[in-house]
Amino acid sequence: MRLRGLNRCAIKIACGAVIVALGAGTCPARAQTTVLNHFTLIDGTGRPPLADQSLIIANGRIAWVGPSRQLRTPKGARRQDLRGKFVMPGIIDSHVHLGLVDGIDQNFTKYYNRDNVERQLKIYAAYGVTSVYVLGTDGDEIHAVVADQRRRGPGELARVYTAGRGVVFKGSYGGVAGLDQSVATPADANAMVAREAAKGDDFIKLWMDDEFGSIGERMPYTISTAVIDAAHKAGKKAAAHIFYYDNAAELTREGIDAFMHQVRDRTADPSLARAMKARGTWQLASTLSREASFTYRLLPFVDDPFFYRAVAPATIAALKDPARQQRLESGPNFPKYQEVLRNAMASLALEAKNGVTYGMGTDSGPSARFPGFFAHWELELMVQAGLTPLQAITAATGTNAKFLKANQAGTVVKGKWADLLVLDRDPTADIRNTRAIDSVYLAGRKVPTIWETCIGRSDAAQCGAKPE
C-alpha cells in the first residue's frame, strides 16, 4: 500500500475532513504528518489487542493504521518508535460537571467562568481523558468554548460536549444553585428544551430523584415526557439522572435515550434490562466512583502521586481535615452508600450480561470528585463489578463516542481524530495500567500528561515520581 503524498493538501482524509469538522479554514501548504510505530493497539472497537501496529497522523486525524510491516512512511514525517508500549483511544468521560469548584469549595456563582472551565479541561486531558460530556450544569459561557474547539481544534484541552442547562422540576432535586433551570409545567419544559437546543446543546438532561426521600416530590412523568418529546423534536437525545428502579422503568417506556446513573435503590433485573435493550436506552454512565467516594471519610488515594499531582496542597489539607471527616461520617446518608454502591455495581453487571449498551461516566466535577482521576477509578470499579478490562475500555472509548455523532473520536481507525493514550503497560491485563501514561495526543498533538503536571508546588520533586 503506497502512502506517498499524505503531507499534501490534495489528500482528502488529511485536509478535507478536517475542514469539514472544524468549519471554514485554509489547508496549510504542507500538512504535518506523524508516524507512531511498533506498538500494541487497543482500538476501542472491542477487538482484542493487536501486536506490532503502526499509524499515520495527518492534520490531526488517523490517515492510516495497520501492521507495522505494511507501513510506508511518508516523506518528511516525524517518526516515533513505541516498541513495548500500548496505544488506545483517549478516554471519554460521559458524565462530568465543569467550573463548579475551587479546591473542594463548590459555588457556581463564584467559580463558573471560562478560565476555570478550561483549567479543568486541561487536567482531564493530562489524565488521558480527551473528551467529556457535561451534564446539565453549564452556564452559557460553555458555548464559546465549544465553538472555539470546533473551529480551531482542542489545543491542550479535552474536547467538550454539553447538555447546557439541564431541566429540574421546580423545588425538586437537581441542578446547581445559582443557575436558572427549573420548570413547573410541561409547557415550561417544552420552552426550556427549545431554548437549550437553539443554543447548540449537544443533548438534553433531566433529573428525577428525591435525595433518599428528603425532598417531597420527584419530577412528574408529565414533565419528563415533555422533556423527552421536545428533545427528540429538536433532534437531540435526552439523558436522565435517576436513582429509583420504578423511575428507570417508566422513563425507558417514555423513550429516554440514556441513564446517567445506575438504579441504586435496588438491583436492576432482567425485565428492566430487556426493556432498555428493546427501546435502545443506554446505560451511558454508572458513576460507580461517585458512589464509592461517598463511602469514605478520607479518600483512599490522597497520597498517590497520580492523584495529587493535579491537586493543590491546600486541597489535600482540606481533605485530611479531621473536622471534615467527622462531618462526613456523621451525615445522615453516609451509612447508606455501601449498599448504594453494591446495587450500582450489581446493576451494571446485570445490564451488561443482558445486552444493554453501556458506557463509562463518573459524575466528577462537584466537590471532592476530581477531574480525570475519577475516570481511572471508574474503570477499576467497572472491572470489580464483573466486566473485563477490555469491556471497560471499550465502554469508555468506542461506545461513549457513538452516543454523540459530533464526537468523531473513540476508536483508532482511519478518518477518526487522533485522540490517543499511549501506555507503558497493558491495560487489558490489568485495568490499573491505564495510569501508566506515557503520552497523550489530542488531534495528533502531544499534550502535557499528569506525569508532567505539578499543581501548586514550586518544587517538582514534591509531586512524586512516576512508578516504574
C-alpha positions in Angstrom: 0.0 0.0 0.0 1.6 3.3 -1.2 1.0 6.3 1.1 3.2 8.9 -0.5 1.9 12.4 -0.6 0.0 12.3 2.7 1.6 15.6 3.5 -0.1 17.4 0.6 -3.4 19.3 0.6 -4.7 17.1 -2.2 -5.1 14.2 0.3 -8.7 14.2 1.2 -8.5 12.5 4.5 -5.6 14.7 5.6 -7.2 18.0 4.9 -10.7 17.9 3.5 -12.1 16.0 6.5 -10.5 18.4 9.0 -12.0 21.4 7.2 -15.5 19.8 7.4 -15.1 19.1 11.1 -13.6 22.4 12.2 -15.5 24.7 9.9 -14.2 27.2 7.3 -10.4 27.3 7.1 -7.4 27.1 4.8 -5.4 24.0 4.3 -1.7 24.6 5.1 0.6 24.3 2.1 2.4 21.4 3.8 0.4 19.2 6.2 2.1 18.0 9.4 2.4 14.2 9.4 3.4 12.0 12.3 4.1 8.2 12.4 3.8 6.1 15.5 5.0 2.6 15.0 5.7 -0.8 16.6 3.0 -0.6 19.4 0.3 -2.9 20.6 -3.1 -1.5 19.6 -6.3 -1.5 21.6 -8.6 0.2 19.0 -11.7 0.9 21.0 -14.0 -1.4 19.0 -13.9 -4.3 21.4 -11.4 -6.3 19.3 -8.6 -8.0 21.2 -5.2 -6.1 21.2 -3.2 -6.3 18.0 0.6 -6.6 18.3 3.2 -4.6 16.3 0.9 -2.0 14.7 1.6 1.5 13.3 -0.4 4.5 12.4 0.0 7.7 10.4 -1.5 11.0 11.7 -2.1 13.8 9.2 -3.8 17.1 10.1 -5.0 15.7 13.4 -6.7 12.6 12.1 -5.7 9.0 11.6 -4.7 8.7 8.0 -3.7 5.0 8.1 -3.4 2.3 10.7 -2.3 -1.3 10.3 0.5 -3.8 10.8 4.0 -2.3 11.0 5.2 -4.5 8.2 2.8 -2.7 5.8 3.8 0.8 6.8 5.1 3.2 4.2 6.4 6.2 5.9 5.5 9.5 4.1 8.5 11.6 3.2 9.3 14.2 5.9 7.1 12.6 8.5 8.0 12.7 12.2 8.5 9.2 13.5 8.2 7.8 17.0 9.1 4.2 17.9 6.7 3.0 20.5 8.1 -0.5 20.8 6.8 -2.2 24.0 4.0 0.4 24.5 0.2 0.2 24.1 -1.9 2.7 22.2 -5.6 3.1 22.8 -8.2 5.8 22.1 -8.3 8.7 24.5 -10.8 8.1 27.3 -14.2 9.7 27.1 -16.0 10.5 30.4 -19.7 10.6 29.6 -20.7 12.4 32.8 -18.9 15.4 34.2 -19.6 18.9 35.6 -17.2 21.8 34.9 -16.3 25.0 36.6 -18.2 24.4 39.9 -15.4 24.3 42.4 -12.1 25.8 43.6 -10.4 23.0 45.5 -13.3 21.4 47.3 -15.3 24.6 47.8 -18.3 24.4 45.4 -20.0 27.6 44.3 -21.3 28.1 40.8 -21.7 31.8 41.1 -18.2 32.4 42.3 -16.3 29.9 40.3 -18.1 29.2 37.0 -16.1 31.1 34.3 -14.2 30.3 31.2 -10.8 30.2 32.8 -11.9 27.7 35.4 -13.7 25.5 32.8 -10.6 25.5 30.6 -8.3 24.8 33.5 -10.3 21.7 34.4 -10.4 20.6 30.7 -6.6 20.7 30.7 -6.5 18.4 33.7 -8.8 16.0 32.1 -6.5 15.9 29.0 -3.5 15.3 31.2 -5.1 12.2 32.6 -5.8 10.9 29.0 -9.5 11.9 29.2 -9.7 13.5 25.8 -13.4 14.1 25.6 -16.0 14.9 28.3 -19.8 15.2 28.3 -21.1 17.9 30.7 -24.4 17.0 32.3 -26.6 20.0 32.6 -24.8 22.4 34.9 -23.2 24.7 32.3 -23.6 28.4 32.0 -23.9 29.9 28.6 -20.1 30.5 28.5 -19.6 26.9 27.6 -20.9 27.5 24.1 -18.0 29.9 23.3 -15.6 27.1 24.4 -17.3 24.6 22.3 -17.4 26.9 19.2 -13.7 27.7 19.6 -12.8 24.0 19.8 -14.8 23.1 16.8 -13.3 26.0 14.8 -9.7 25.8 15.9 -9.3 22.4 17.5 -9.0 21.4 21.2 -5.4 22.5 21.8 -4.4 21.2 25.2 -8.0 20.9 26.5 -10.2 17.9 26.5 -13.0 18.1 23.9 -16.2 19.2 25.5 -19.8 18.3 24.6 -22.6 19.9 26.7 -26.2 19.4 27.8 -26.2 23.1 28.7 -28.7 23.8 31.4 -30.5 20.6 32.4 -34.2 20.5 33.3 -35.1 20.5 37.0 -38.6 20.2 38.4 -39.2 23.3 40.5 -38.5 22.6 44.2 -37.2 19.1 43.5 -33.8 17.5 43.1 -31.2 18.5 40.6 -29.1 21.3 39.0 -26.8 23.7 40.9 -27.6 26.7 43.0 -27.1 29.9 41.0 -28.1 28.5 37.6 -31.7 29.1 36.5 -33.0 25.7 35.2 -36.3 25.0 37.0 -39.7 24.3 35.3 -43.1 23.9 36.8 -45.2 22.7 33.9 -44.9 20.7 30.7 -45.2 24.0 28.8 -42.2 25.3 30.7 -40.3 22.2 29.9 -41.1 22.5 26.2 -39.9 26.1 26.2 -36.7 25.4 28.1 -35.7 22.5 25.8 -36.3 24.7 22.8 -34.1 27.4 24.2 -31.3 25.0 25.1 -31.5 23.3 21.7 -31.3 26.7 20.0 -28.1 27.5 22.0 -26.5 24.4 20.5 -26.6 21.9 23.3 -25.4 18.5 22.2 -28.1 16.7 24.2 -30.7 17.4 26.9 -30.5 16.4 30.6 -33.2 15.9 33.2 -33.2 15.0 36.9 -35.6 12.6 38.7 -34.7 11.9 42.3 -35.6 12.9 45.8 -32.3 12.6 47.8 -33.2 9.4 49.8 -36.8 10.7 50.3 -35.7 14.0 51.8 -37.4 16.0 49.0 -41.1 16.0 48.7 -41.6 15.3 45.0 -39.6 13.9 42.1 -40.1 15.3 38.6 -43.6 14.2 37.5 -43.9 12.0 34.4 -45.9 14.6 32.6 -42.8 16.8 32.7 -40.3 14.1 31.9 -42.4 13.0 28.9 -42.5 16.7 27.7 -38.7 17.0 28.0 -38.0 13.7 26.1 -40.5 14.6 23.4 -39.2 18.1 23.0 -35.6 16.9 22.8 -36.4 14.4 20.1 -38.4 17.0 18.2 -35.3 19.2 18.3 -33.1 16.3 17.1 -31.4 15.9 20.4 -31.0 12.9 22.7 -32.4 13.0 26.2 -30.4 11.7 29.2 -31.7 11.3 32.8 -30.4 11.3 36.3 -32.2 8.5 38.1 -31.9 6.6 41.4 -35.0 4.5 41.7 -35.9 1.4 39.7 -39.5 2.5 39.1 -38.4 5.8 37.6 -35.9 3.9 35.3 -38.7 1.6 34.1 -41.1 4.4 33.3 -38.5 6.6 31.7 -37.5 3.7 29.5 -41.1 3.4 28.4 -41.2 7.1 27.7 -38.3 6.8 25.3 -35.3 8.2 27.3 -32.1 7.7 25.4 -29.7 7.2 28.3 -29.3 7.0 32.1 -26.5 8.9 33.7 -26.5 6.9 36.9 -27.4 3.4 37.8 -30.5 2.1 39.5 -29.4 2.3 43.1 -32.4 1.7 45.4 -32.2 -2.0 44.4 -30.6 -4.0 41.7 -31.8 -3.8 38.2 -33.4 -7.0 36.9 -33.7 -8.8 33.6 -37.1 -7.2 33.0 -35.7 -3.7 33.1 -32.6 -4.8 31.0 -34.9 -6.3 28.3 -36.9 -3.1 28.2 -33.8 -1.0 27.9 -32.4 -3.1 25.2 -35.7 -3.2 23.2 -36.1 0.6 23.4 -32.4 1.4 22.8 -31.9 3.0 26.2 -28.2 3.3 27.0 -26.6 3.0 30.5 -24.2 5.7 29.4 -22.8 6.3 32.9 -22.9 4.2 36.1 -20.9 6.7 38.2 -19.5 3.9 40.5 -16.7 6.2 41.5 -19.2 8.8 42.7 -20.9 6.2 45.0 -17.6 4.8 46.1 -16.3 8.3 47.1 -19.3 8.7 49.5 -18.3 5.6 51.4 -15.1 7.2 52.7 -14.3 9.7 55.4 -11.0 10.3 53.7 -10.5 9.3 50.1 -8.0 6.4 49.9 -5.7 7.9 47.3 -4.9 11.3 48.7 -1.2 10.3 49.0 -1.0 8.8 45.5 1.1 11.0 43.1 -1.2 10.0 40.2 -3.9 11.8 42.2 -2.2 14.7 43.9 -0.1 16.0 41.0 -3.3 17.6 39.8 -4.4 18.9 43.2 -3.1 21.8 45.2 -1.6 21.2 48.7 -4.4 23.2 50.3 -6.9 20.9 48.8 -5.1 17.8 50.2 -5.0 19.6 53.6 -8.8 20.3 53.4 -9.5 16.6 52.6 -7.4 15.5 55.5 -9.0 17.9 58.0 -10.4 15.8 60.9 -13.4 18.1 61.3 -14.4 17.5 57.7 -14.0 13.8 58.1 -16.2 13.8 61.1 -18.9 15.8 59.3 -18.9 13.3 56.5 -19.2 10.3 58.8 -22.0 11.9 60.9 -24.1 12.8 57.9 -27.5 11.0 57.7 -26.8 9.4 54.3 -23.2 8.3 55.0 -24.2 4.8 56.1 -26.4 4.2 53.1 -23.7 4.4 50.4 -22.2 1.0 50.9 -25.5 -0.6 49.8 -25.9 2.1 47.1 -22.5 1.2 45.7 -23.3 -2.6 45.8 -26.6 -2.0 44.0 -25.0 0.1 41.3 -22.2 -2.4 40.6 -24.7 -5.3 40.5 -27.0 -3.3 38.2 -24.1 -2.7 35.8 -23.1 -6.3 35.7 -26.7 -7.5 35.1 -27.3 -5.0 32.3 -24.0 -5.9 30.6 -24.9 -9.6 30.8 -28.3 -8.9 29.3 -27.1 -6.9 26.3 -27.8 -3.3 27.4 -25.4 -0.8 25.8 -23.2 0.7 28.5 -20.6 3.5 28.6 -18.4 4.9 31.2 -19.1 8.1 33.2 -18.0 9.4 36.6 -20.1 12.4 37.7 -16.8 14.1 38.5 -16.6 17.9 39.0 -18.6 18.6 42.1 -16.8 18.9 45.4 -14.3 16.2 46.1 -15.0 14.3 42.8 -11.8 15.0 40.9 -11.5 15.6 37.2 -9.6 12.9 35.3 -8.5 10.8 38.2 -12.1 9.6 38.8 -12.2 8.2 35.2 -9.4 5.8 36.0 -11.0 4.8 39.3 -14.3 4.3 37.5 -12.7 1.8 35.1 -11.2 -0.1 38.0 -14.6 -0.3 39.7 -16.3 -1.4 36.5 -13.9 -4.3 36.4 -14.5 -5.1 40.1 -18.2 -5.2 39.1 -17.6 -8.0 36.8 -16.6 -6.6 33.4 -13.3 -7.5 31.7 -10.7 -4.7 31.3 -11.3 -4.8 27.6 -15.1 -4.3 28.1 -14.5 -1.4 30.4 -12.0 0.3 28.0 -14.4 -0.2 25.0 -17.2 1.4 27.1 -15.0 4.4 27.8 -13.9 4.9 24.2 -15.8 3.5 21.2 -19.1 3.1 22.9 -19.1 6.5 24.6 -18.2 8.2 21.3 -21.1 6.6 19.4 -23.6 8.3 21.7 -23.0 11.7 20.1 -22.4 11.9 16.3 -20.3 15.0 16.9 -17.7 13.0 18.7 -15.5 11.7 15.9 -13.0 10.0 18.2 -13.2 6.9 20.4 -11.7 4.4 18.0 -8.3 4.1 16.4 -9.5 3.7 12.8 -8.8 5.6 9.6 -10.6 9.0 9.5 -11.1 9.5 13.2 -9.5 12.2 15.3 -6.1 11.1 16.6 -7.1 11.5 20.2 -4.8 8.8 21.7 -3.5 7.5 25.0 -0.1 5.8 25.0 0.6 3.5 27.9 3.7 1.8 29.3 1.8 -1.3 30.3 -1.1 -3.4 29.0 -4.5 -2.2 30.4 -6.2 -5.3 29.2 -4.1 -7.4 31.5 -4.7 -5.0 34.5 -7.1 -2.1 34.2 -4.9 -0.1 36.6 -2.4 0.2 33.8 -4.4 3.0 32.3 -2.5 5.0 34.8 0.9 4.1 33.3 0.6 7.1 30.9 3.5 7.7 28.5 1.9 10.3 26.4 -1.5 11.8 25.4 -2.4 13.1 21.9 -5.2 15.5 21.1 -5.9 15.8 17.3 -2.4 14.3 16.8 -0.6 16.8 19.0 1.1 15.8 22.2 -0.2 17.5 25.3 1.2 17.5 28.9 0.4 14.4 30.9 -0.4 14.1 34.5 3.2 13.0 35.0 4.3 16.4 33.6 1.8 18.2 35.8 2.6 19.6 39.3 -0.1 22.0 40.6 0.6 24.4 43.5 4.1 23.2 44.2 7.3 25.1 43.3 9.5 22.0 43.6 8.5 19.3 41.2 10.1 16.7 43.5 7.2 17.3 45.8 4.8 15.9 43.3 6.3 12.4 43.4 7.8 10.2 40.7 6.0 8.2 38.1 6.1 4.5 39.1 8.4 2.3 37.1 
